[in-house]
Amino acid sequence: MGFDDLVNNAKDALNSEKAEEISDSVLDKAEGLAGKVGDGKYADQAADIRNNIDGKIGNE
């Protein structure tokens, strides 16, 4: 297996359904924590940030 194969396997793993599930879980928890810390004051901003990041990670 060459270097290009390793790179392609890594890209495939990052764009897999499992990676999407994990990233969604982490982002949901981070958004919830941000909401609790700010007493809901920044809930809309936290949701916007979460959605922006989610669009760049995973396959959905």
SULQUI-V119404 format. One record per pair of residues at least 12 apart in sequence whose C-alpha atoms are under 10 Angstrom apart, sorted by sequence separation. I is the first residue (numbers start at 1). J is the second residue. D is the distance in whole Angstrom. If there is no record, write none. Layout:
i = [I,I]
j = [J,J]
d = [D,D]
This chain:
i = [31,34,35,31,33,34,31,32,31,32,30,31,30,31,28,31,27,28,31,27,30,31,29,27,28,27,28,26,27,24,27,28,24,27,24,23,24,23,24,20,23,24,23,22,24,20,21,19,20,21,19,20,21,18,19,20,17,18,15,16,17,14,15,16,17,14,15,16,13,14,15,12,11,12]
j = [43,46,47,44,46,47,45,46,46,47,46,47,47,48,46,49,46,47,50,47,50,51,50,49,50,50,51,50,51,50,53,54,51,54,53,53,54,54,57,54,57,58,58,58,60,57,58,57,58,59,58,59,60,58,59,60,58,59,57,58,59,57,58,59,60,58,59,60,58,59,60,58,58,59]
d = [8,6,9,10,9,9,9,8,6,9,8,6,10,9,10,8,10,9,6,9,8,10,10,9,8,6,10,10,9,9,8,10,10,7,10,9,7,7,9,9,7,9,7,9,10,7,8,8,4,10,6,6,10,9,8,7,7,10,7,7,7,8,5,6,9,6,5,10,9,8,9,10,10,10]
